[in-house]
Amino acid sequence: MNLASVHSSACQELLNEGALTDAVHYCLAQGIQPPFPPCDRASPDYEQCVALAKETLSDYGWWAKRLKLRDARSARHGGK
Protein backbone atom coordinates (compact mmCIF):
# COMPACT_ATOMS: atom_id res chain seq x y z
CA MET A 1 0.00 0.00 0.00
CA ASN A 2 1.45 3.40 -0.91
CA LEU A 3 1.49 6.51 1.25
CA ALA A 4 -1.37 8.27 -0.53
CA SER A 5 -3.56 5.26 0.10
CA VAL A 6 -2.48 5.05 3.74
CA HIS A 7 -3.15 8.74 4.39
CA SER A 8 -6.46 8.92 2.54
CA SER A 9 -7.65 5.82 4.41
CA ALA A 10 -6.52 7.20 7.77
CA CYS A 11 -8.41 10.44 7.14
CA GLN A 12 -11.46 8.54 5.96
CA GLU A 13 -11.50 6.59 9.23
CA LEU A 14 -11.21 9.79 11.27
CA LEU A 15 -13.93 11.48 9.23
CA ASN A 16 -16.23 8.48 9.60
CA GLU A 17 -15.85 8.90 13.36
CA GLY A 18 -16.79 12.59 13.05
CA ALA A 19 -13.27 13.73 13.91
CA LEU A 20 -12.77 16.49 11.32
CA THR A 21 -10.34 18.39 13.54
CA ASP A 22 -8.25 15.25 14.02
CA ALA A 23 -8.23 14.63 10.26
CA VAL A 24 -6.95 18.18 9.68
CA HIS A 25 -4.28 17.71 12.36
CA TYR A 26 -3.30 14.41 10.74
CA CYS A 27 -2.91 16.20 7.42
CA LEU A 28 -0.72 18.89 8.99
CA ALA A 29 1.39 16.24 10.76
CA GLN A 30 2.24 14.83 7.34
CA GLY A 31 3.51 18.25 6.23
CA ILE A 32 0.45 18.84 4.03
CA GLN A 33 -1.70 21.96 4.24
CA PRO A 34 -5.44 21.27 4.19
CA PRO A 35 -7.20 22.54 1.06
CA PHE A 36 -9.53 24.83 3.01
CA PRO A 37 -9.53 27.20 5.96
CA PRO A 38 -10.77 25.77 9.27
CA CYS A 39 -14.51 25.18 9.20
CA ASP A 40 -16.27 27.67 11.49
CA ARG A 41 -19.46 26.29 13.05
CA ALA A 42 -20.92 29.80 13.11
CA SER A 43 -20.45 30.23 9.37
CA PRO A 44 -23.44 29.81 7.07
CA ASP A 45 -21.14 27.74 4.83
CA TYR A 46 -20.16 25.31 7.61
CA GLU A 47 -21.90 22.27 6.12
CA GLN A 48 -20.36 22.97 2.70
CA CYS A 49 -16.93 23.35 4.29
CA VAL A 50 -17.30 20.04 6.14
CA ALA A 51 -18.46 18.28 2.96
CA LEU A 52 -15.44 19.63 1.04
CA ALA A 53 -13.12 18.56 3.84
CA LYS A 54 -14.52 15.04 3.91
CA GLU A 55 -14.35 14.69 0.13
CA THR A 56 -10.83 16.06 -0.19
CA LEU A 57 -9.04 14.58 2.82
CA SER A 58 -10.23 11.08 1.97
CA ASP A 59 -9.33 11.39 -1.73
CA TYR A 60 -6.40 9.23 -2.89
CA GLY A 61 -5.61 11.51 -5.86
CA TRP A 62 -5.48 14.62 -3.71
CA TRP A 63 -3.04 12.94 -1.32
CA ALA A 64 -0.88 11.55 -4.16
CA LYS A 65 -0.48 15.01 -5.69
CA ARG A 66 0.22 16.77 -2.39
CA LEU A 67 2.77 14.16 -1.29
CA LYS A 68 4.55 14.46 -4.63
CA LEU A 69 4.69 18.26 -4.28
CA ARG A 70 5.86 18.00 -0.66
CA ASP A 71 8.64 15.59 -1.59
CA ALA A 72 9.75 17.73 -4.56
CA ARG A 73 9.94 20.82 -2.35
CA SER A 74 11.84 18.89 0.27
CA ALA A 75 14.35 17.65 -2.32
CA ARG A 76 14.85 21.19 -3.65
CA HIS A 77 15.57 22.44 -0.15
CA GLY A 78 17.98 19.69 0.77
CA GLY A 79 15.48 17.62 2.72
CA LYS A 80 14.46 20.47 5.04
N, C-alpha and C positions, 0 to 999 in steps of 0.2 A: 504494500500500500504506500503511495507516495504522500508527501507532506500536505499537498493541497487537499487530498482526500481525508487525511487525518484531521486537519484543521476545520474543514467544512463539516465533517461529522461531529467533531467536538462541539462546535457552535450549535449545530442542529440539536444535539442532546440538551445543551443548556437552554436553548430557546424553547424546546418542548416542555421543559420544566418551568418556563416562565421567567427565566433568569437572564433578561436582556442585558442588565448591567454587567453581569458576570461574563456574558458573551463578548461585550465590548472590551472589558478588561482582558479577556483572553486574547482578543485580537491585538490589543496594544502590547501585551506581553510577548507577542511574536514579532514585534517591531513593525506592525502594520497599522496604519491609521484607518479608523472606520470611515465608511463612505458618506457619513452624515454627521451633523452636529448631534449632541446628546438630545434625546427625545424629552421634551418638557411636558409633563402631565397637564399643565395648565394651558398648553397651546391648543388651539382649535385643530391643528394638524397632527396631534399626538398619534391617533390611530394610524394615519398614513405613514408617519415616521416609523412606528413600530413595525408596520407591514413591510416597509422598505428594508429595515434592519434585518428582519427575519429572512426575507428573500435573499438579500445580499450576503449576509454572514454565513449562510448555509450553502452558498453556491460554489461548487467546485471550480468553475471557470474563473470566478472573481478571485478566489484564493490563489489559483495557479498564476494568474497575471501579476498579482501583488507580490507574491513570493519571488517571482522572476525579477521584477523591478527592484525589490529590496536587495536581492543577492547581487544584481548588477551594480547598484549604488555602493554596496559594501565593497565589492571588488575594486571599484574605481577609487575608493577612499582607503585602500589598503586594509580592508577588513574591519574598519572602525564602525 
